[in-house]
Amino acid sequence: MSTAQGRLTPPVRASLDAVLSFAWDTGVFVSADAMGATGLTRSTTIESLDELIDLGLLRELPNSRDGGEYSKGRPARRFELRADAAVVVGIDAGRSHLTTTVADLRGRVLVSERRERDLRHETADGRRAAVHDAIDGALETLGRSRCSVLAVCVGVPAPVDSRGVSPQHRDGFWRLMNPDLAAALAEWAPIVRIENDASLAAVAEGAIGGAVGSRDYVVLLAGDRLGAGVVVDGHLLRGAHGGAGEMLAFDRVEGVGTAEGLGLRLTEWVREAAAAGEVPPRHPLAGVAVDELTGRAVLGLARSGDEWSRAFVRRAGAVLARVAGIFGSLYDPERVIISGAVAEGLGEAIEEARRLLPEELDLPAPELLLSTLGADSVVTGAVAAAVKAAREGALTIGGSSSRTVDEILEPAS
């Protein structure tokens, strides 16, 4: 037996890691495939495969002869990752919503649910309970329970350090958005990862979005407030307190003035114009009450060709160019990707920003792209991060959790 008191010895752990990593990246394979990919000896490879089967991470399939394929000599054993043996959970815990996705170990989405939140009545205890309720609800929809969860990742609108903790903020907002969720979830989840929401949007873009193949990029999350996920030389930047992409400094940048998101700015601008009597007569927004005007309505009219609305969108493009220029000067990214729900309507603003961006910096201007992931970019990144955490931690949770991996995974059928 290669384990002692639930822990793997270092040489065994290294061999299992290598074989498991190969299995996670491939489909059905035979032992020779694993040997060639890992460089391990035949005996070590076979031992590792059998150990991973015992742990419940791999399953052995019928051999090639039993599967109906002709084979001379001894039939090869076939294996695959048991992607359905456990689940991971990704959550976008925004200011006013909770989007929860449950996926298998390869990240294939099994169920996704969204719940709205009223920030006016939010408390730390209420938010922790809401996150747990959202997880339990999604698992119940799937017919699963917490016992089948291997890893959880939550994205929050706050800086998050390497321990999953958010720093104090002058008005308490960051700790309200992340009321020690890492400790609360670790009471039952074997692997927990808490991240800034914009950082998870960057993870998503690097996995399946506009940053695939890029090692240097910035993702601007254009929600209620601007946030940034920064990747340099292939590494997601965090900082001592998780504030590498924090945008408070833009309060002091001429031409930006605030960290408010583009959607909020558009809403403020059109309401200011309406209050000043600047809405043209017979305009579609002329009869709308000031407090009912929204940036989303402006974006919709701009897309339909309304010149008055397009002026606001171009103004948003100028702000976007200044923000992208600052990040371009600081980090020299290859691409800057605009992400989030409101990004879907910012096509013309991005065109204006592309025109202005070269004037904002001396370095070559980064490519400015509109994300194709829509409102799900954060939860998509959370799932990808949860899968990565499960993959990296599956063989070590026996030393840090009350359960070992074979106690979490469902029995093989």
Secondary structure in CASP SS format (residue, H / E / C, confidence):
PFRMAT SS
TARGET T0000
AUTHOR 0000-0000-0000
METHOD secondary structure of the structure
MODEL  1
M C 1.00
S C 1.00
T E 1.00
A E 1.00
Q C 1.00
G C 1.00
R E 1.00
L E 1.00
T C 1.00
P H 1.00
P H 1.00
V H 1.00
R H 1.00
A H 1.00
S H 1.00
L H 1.00
D H 1.00
A H 1.00
V H 1.00
L H 1.00
S H 1.00
F H 1.00
A H 1.00
W H 1.00
D H 1.00
T C 1.00
G C 1.00
V C 1.00
F E 1.00
V E 1.00
S H 1.00
A H 1.00
D H 1.00
A H 1.00
M H 1.00
G H 1.00
A H 1.00
T H 1.00
G C 1.00
L C 1.00
T C 1.00
R H 1.00
S H 1.00
T H 1.00
T H 1.00
I H 1.00
E H 1.00
S H 1.00
L H 1.00
D H 1.00
E H 1.00
L H 1.00
I H 1.00
D H 1.00
L H 1.00
G C 1.00
L C 1.00
L E 1.00
R E 1.00
E E 1.00
L E 1.00
P C 1.00
N C 1.00
S C 1.00
R C 1.00
D C 1.00
G C 1.00
G C 1.00
E C 1.00
Y C 1.00
S C 1.00
K C 1.00
G C 1.00
R C 1.00
P C 1.00
A C 1.00
R C 1.00
R E 1.00
F E 1.00
E E 1.00
L E 1.00
R C 1.00
A C 1.00
D C 1.00
A C 1.00
A C 1.00
V E 1.00
V E 1.00
V E 1.00
G E 1.00
I E 1.00
D E 1.00
A E 1.00
G C 1.00
R C 1.00
S C 1.00
H E 1.00
L E 1.00
T E 1.00
T E 1.00
T E 1.00
V E 1.00
A E 1.00
D C 1.00
L C 1.00
R C 1.00
G C 1.00
R C 1.00
V E 1.00
L E 1.00
V E 1.00
S E 1.00
E E 1.00
R E 1.00
R E 1.00
E E 1.00
R C 1.00
D C 1.00
L H 1.00
R H 1.00
H H 1.00
E C 1.00
T C 1.00
A H 1.00
D H 1.00
G H 1.00
R H 1.00
R H 1.00
A H 1.00
A H 1.00
V H 1.00
H H 1.00
D H 1.00
A H 1.00
I H 1.00
D H 1.00
G H 1.00
A H 1.00
L H 1.00
E H 1.00
T H 1.00
L H 1.00
G C 1.00
R C 1.00
S C 1.00
R H 1.00
C H 1.00
S H 1.00
V E 1.00
L E 1.00
A E 1.00
V E 1.00
C E 1.00
V E 1.00
G E 1.00
V E 1.00
P C 1.00
A C 1.00
P C 1.00
V C 1.00
D C 1.00
S C 1.00
R C 1.00
G C 1.00
V C 1.00
S C 1.00
P C 1.00
Q C 1.00
H C 1.00
R C 1.00
D C 1.00
G C 1.00
F H 1.00
W H 1.00
R H 1.00
L H 1.00
M H 1.00
N C 1.00
P C 1.00
D C 1.00
L H 1.00
A H 1.00
A H 1.00
A H 1.00
L H 1.00
A H 1.00
E C 1.00
W C 1.00
A C 1.00
P C 1.00
I E 1.00
V E 1.00
R E 1.00
I E 1.00
E E 1.00
N E 1.00
D H 1.00
A H 1.00
S H 1.00
L H 1.00
A H 1.00
A H 1.00
V H 1.00
A H 1.00
E H 1.00
G H 1.00
A H 1.00
I H 1.00
G C 1.00
G C 1.00
A C 1.00
V C 1.00
G C 1.00
S C 1.00
R C 1.00
D C 1.00
Y E 1.00
V E 1.00
V E 1.00
L E 1.00
L E 1.00
A E 1.00
G C 1.00
D C 1.00
R E 1.00
L E 1.00
G E 1.00
A E 1.00
G E 1.00
V E 1.00
V E 1.00
V E 1.00
D C 1.00
G C 1.00
H E 1.00
L E 1.00
L C 1.00
R C 1.00
G C 1.00
A C 1.00
H C 1.00
G C 1.00
G C 1.00
A C 1.00
G C 1.00
E C 1.00
M C 1.00
L H 1.00
A H 1.00
F H 1.00
D H 1.00
R H 1.00
V C 1.00
E C 1.00
G C 1.00
V C 1.00
G C 1.00
T C 1.00
A C 1.00
E E 1.00
G C 1.00
L H 1.00
G H 1.00
L H 1.00
R H 1.00
L H 1.00
T H 1.00
E H 1.00
W H 1.00
V H 1.00
R H 1.00
E H 1.00
A H 1.00
A H 1.00
A H 1.00
A C 1.00
G C 1.00
E C 1.00
V C 1.00
P C 1.00
P C 1.00
R C 1.00
H C 1.00
P C 1.00
L C 1.00
A C 1.00
G C 1.00
V C 1.00
A C 1.00
V H 1.00
D H 1.00
E H 1.00
L C 1.00
T C 1.00
G H 1.00
R H 1.00
A H 1.00
V H 1.00
L H 1.00
G H 1.00
L H 1.00
A H 1.00
R H 1.00
S C 1.00
G C 1.00
D C 1.00
E H 1.00
W H 1.00
S H 1.00
R H 1.00
A H 1.00
F H 1.00
V H 1.00
R H 1.00
R H 1.00
A H 1.00
G H 1.00
A H 1.00
V H 1.00
L H 1.00
A H 1.00
R H 1.00
V H 1.00
A H 1.00
G H 1.00
I H 1.00
F H 1.00
G H 1.00
S H 1.00
L H 1.00
Y H 1.00
D C 1.00
P C 1.00
E C 1.00
R E 1.00
V E 1.00
I E 1.00
I E 1.00
S E 1.00
G C 1.00
A H 1.00
V H 1.00
A H 1.00
E H 1.00
G H 1.00
L C 1.00
G H 1.00
E H 1.00
A H 1.00
I H 1.00
E H 1.00
E H 1.00
A H 1.00
R H 1.00
R H 1.00
L H 1.00
L H 1.00
P H 1.00
E H 1.00
E H 1.00
L C 1.00
D C 1.00
L C 1.00
P C 1.00
A C 1.00
P C 1.00
E E 1.00
L E 1.00
L E 1.00
L E 1.00
S C 1.00
T C 1.00
L C 1.00
G H 1.00
A H 1.00
D H 1.00
S H 1.00
V H 1.00
V H 1.00
T H 1.00
G H 1.00
A H 1.00
V H 1.00
A H 1.00
A H 1.00
A H 1.00
V H 1.00
K H 1.00
A H 1.00
A H 1.00
R H 1.00
E H 1.00
G H 1.00
A C 1.00
L C 1.00
T C 1.00
I H 1.00
G H 1.00
G H 1.00
S H 1.00
S C 1.00
S C 1.00
R C 1.00
T C 1.00
V H 1.00
D H 1.00
E H 1.00
I H 1.00
L C 1.00
E C 1.00
P C 1.00
A C 1.00
S C 1.00
END
